[in-house]
Amino acid sequence: MIEPNVQKRRPMTRRVLCCLLPLALALAACGDDTPTEDAGTPDDAAARDSGPRSDAGSIDSGVRVDAGATDTGGSDAAADDAGPSDTGVPPDPFSRFSCAEVSGACLEFLPSEVGDLLDAVNGLSAPTTLVLANGRFALDNALTIRGASGVTLTGQGIDETILDFSSQTAQANGVDVVGDNFTISHLTITDSKKDGLRIETSTNVIVRFLKVTWSGGPLSTNGAYGIYPVRCTNVLLEDSEAYDASDAGIYVGQSINAVVRRNIARRNVAGIEIENTQFADVYENLAEDNTGGLLVFDLPGNPIVGRDIKIHDNIVRENNRPNFAASGTTVSAIPAGTGTFALASRRVEITDNTYENNNTMDIAMISGLAVSSSTGAWAIPLDQVVGSTAGLGLLTNETAVFNFRTEEIWIHGNTHSGSGTSPDGLDPVAREIGALISFLYTFPTDERPVDTYLYDGIGETVVPGTTAAGNTNNNHICVGSNTGATFAVLDLPKLADMLQGTPSVFPTTADIFRPGPPFTPFDCSGFTNGPIADLVLPF
């Protein structure tokens, strides 16, 4: 007996599909060879190293957090080289943290005590710290926390404490939480059948020094999400890692107030996603070797209208992994080589980021109507809206608001190099926009690289060419001073009409608007209703 101490779409682009299908073989010939999908490399310390990490700051969750590199709880090299200890004292299974450092209710568990751990978690009703020892915990069921507030789940370090769900028989998440004031830290979750970590309808959530992965590498049969707080308020997600998710490695969805910082997302379909979320600060993350790097969007049918998202000081590079999402899922439509897109989004600031070698494009701005063309699908009944829509100027009628427009996007101070050289046009069925981009820039002449910023132009008057006259910027898209950037407005509705005409006319870059710097009339700066306020979490 162990005693206590005291977390999808498709239709403007479908119109081009029938006309693009005969071009699939031609597009394959025009582009570079698609890299062979691989199982990735082991998640060793070298693979995780993207430079120094900052201290976790002043947030006190009752868990000791060391400054500097990720604390895995391991011994130093000199101790490792010394060989087995001859003192007769067994190694301390709680080498980083133990209940001795907790003043409240606390339970410790060894890997051999999985049954006791599951029983304790199922019976939680009061604030409790659960401390897991070094080693691998083999679990055949989800670790489920329901209703208890103030729970902390902590281990001895990434790759030191491992929750292994490879023996799960049911389709279940790994760690599955509904509970306020929840903290999880210093451990690894591997091989869950569904999401690695799902936290739902909870307030004051801290995720730090956590790794989620699947040992077989990037496969469509992996769980959808690595780290997934959904319908939460006040989320801090920092110094964590996500690999091999068949949807998104790190996904903050339908939440209010989220800080996402100093994380690594590799070998996922989508690296980091911010979906239908209000007030998010996303910075100092590395999104690398995913299909799409760092994505911001609203989906139809959700009650929270995304707004006030600041994406800054991130590295988004080499996101060229072939899309391995299950067929028909939302993310299966993401072209390989996508850096960032803002879809059905508003008041998004993208600044001081580094974009490198994303083969299709670095940043795209896309209306929700490009993926779900019925405006009715984007209606949110007024009595169901969650969060604030003040100052957004959303389309509305007597009963609903509509959130399909992409507007108030400010892109400035970013650095770009090496992207747009090999757009993903090989599957016009699954990835229609990718096929259209590839066709535009490679046929009949090779116009690569693809422009750095692509705007679909839905809601605008678009006059082809390079002259600003006649072109509108109704949606306040601002592409200010950026290093190495070019810009194009596609006018997606017109391109679709050309392809559907009789006879069909295949569009080229001569049919789109490609202004030179400063990209007038898109040379604005800031937001119509003032800057995005600094986000301060209440803990």
URJOQUI-V887703 format. One record per run of one state. SS is the DSSP state (~ for helix, > for strand, _ for the rest). FROM is the first residue (numbers start at 1). TO is the last residue. If there is no record, write none. Layout:
ss=SS from=FROM to=TO
ss=SS from=FROM to=TO
This chain:
ss=_ from=1 to=13
ss=~ from=14 to=30
ss=_ from=31 to=44
ss=~ from=45 to=48
ss=_ from=49 to=76
ss=~ from=77 to=81
ss=_ from=82 to=98
ss=~ from=99 to=101
ss=_ from=102 to=105
ss=> from=106 to=109
ss=_ from=110 to=110
ss=~ from=111 to=122
ss=_ from=123 to=127
ss=> from=128 to=132
ss=_ from=133 to=134
ss=> from=135 to=138
ss=_ from=139 to=142
ss=> from=143 to=146
ss=_ from=147 to=150
ss=> from=151 to=154
ss=_ from=155 to=160
ss=> from=161 to=164
ss=_ from=165 to=174
ss=> from=175 to=178
ss=_ from=179 to=181
ss=> from=182 to=190
ss=_ from=191 to=196
ss=> from=197 to=200
ss=_ from=201 to=202
ss=> from=203 to=213
ss=_ from=214 to=224
ss=> from=225 to=230
ss=_ from=231 to=232
ss=> from=233 to=238
ss=_ from=239 to=240
ss=> from=241 to=243
ss=_ from=244 to=247
ss=> from=248 to=253
ss=_ from=254 to=255
ss=> from=256 to=261
ss=_ from=262 to=263
ss=> from=264 to=266
ss=_ from=267 to=269
ss=> from=270 to=275
ss=_ from=276 to=277
ss=> from=278 to=283
ss=_ from=284 to=285
ss=> from=286 to=288
ss=_ from=289 to=291
ss=> from=292 to=297
ss=_ from=298 to=303
ss=> from=304 to=304
ss=_ from=305 to=306
ss=> from=307 to=312
ss=_ from=313 to=314
ss=> from=315 to=317
ss=_ from=318 to=329
ss=~ from=330 to=333
ss=_ from=334 to=337
ss=> from=338 to=343
ss=_ from=344 to=345
ss=> from=346 to=351
ss=_ from=352 to=353
ss=> from=354 to=356
ss=_ from=357 to=360
ss=> from=361 to=366
ss=_ from=367 to=367
ss=~ from=368 to=370
ss=_ from=371 to=374
ss=~ from=375 to=378
ss=> from=379 to=381
ss=~ from=382 to=384
ss=_ from=385 to=385
ss=> from=386 to=386
ss=_ from=387 to=394
ss=> from=395 to=396
ss=_ from=397 to=399
ss=> from=400 to=402
ss=_ from=403 to=406
ss=> from=407 to=412
ss=_ from=413 to=414
ss=> from=415 to=417
ss=_ from=418 to=431
ss=~ from=432 to=442
ss=_ from=443 to=452
ss=> from=453 to=455
ss=_ from=456 to=464
ss=> from=465 to=465
ss=_ from=466 to=476
ss=> from=477 to=479
ss=_ from=480 to=482
ss=> from=483 to=483
ss=_ from=484 to=486
ss=> from=487 to=489
ss=_ from=490 to=491
ss=~ from=492 to=500
ss=_ from=501 to=508
ss=~ from=509 to=511
ss=_ from=512 to=512
ss=> from=513 to=513
ss=_ from=514 to=539
